[in-house]
């Protein structure tokens, strides 16, 4: 969550102020971006969690020396 907040604030509020031709987004849109990014991360974590648990039961394959 912290990485989403920091990135969104820097990318959409702070950095556009530093560049003369860029325009910062309104605060409500940036908050919407932060919230939607967080929910997408939760969704991806919920979808990939069963595959991670199943991968612990897979046999370990050792590579041959080259």
N, C-alpha and C positions, 0 to 999 in steps of 0.2 A: 504494500500500500504506500509506503513512504517513497519508494522509487517512482511510482506513478504520480504522486503529488509533486515531488521535486521536479521531475521531467516536465510535467504539464505547466507548472508555474514558470519554469525557465523558458520553455519553448514558446509559450503562447502569451506570456505577460511581460517577462523581463527582457528577453533578447530582442523582441521587436522594438522596444524602446531604444535600444542601443544602436539599431540600424535606422538610418534616416528614411528609407523608402518603405519600411515595414510598418504595419499597423497591428497593435495588440488587440486580441479578442476581448469581448465583454466578459466580466467575471462570471456571470451565470452560465455562459457557454463553457468556460474553462472548468467550472464545477461539474457540469454535465459530462465533460470529457473524462474527468477524474473518476466520477462515479461509474460511468459505463466501462471504463478500462478495468476498474476493480471487479465489477461483476463478470466481465469476460474472463479475467484471471481465475475467479472462483469456478466458473463454468468449465474451463479447460482443466483445472485441477480435479474437478469432480469426474470428468470424462476419462482422464488418463490414470487416475488412481487404481482402478481395477487391473489395468494392464501392468502397472508397476508391481502390484502384489502378485500377479500371476507370473511375472518374470522371475521371481525368487525361486520358483519351482522348476525352472528350466535347467537342463544339465549344463555343466560348465564345459566349454569346448576349448581345448588347449591348442594353440597354434604350433605348427612344426617350425623348427629352427631353419632359417633361410640359408 
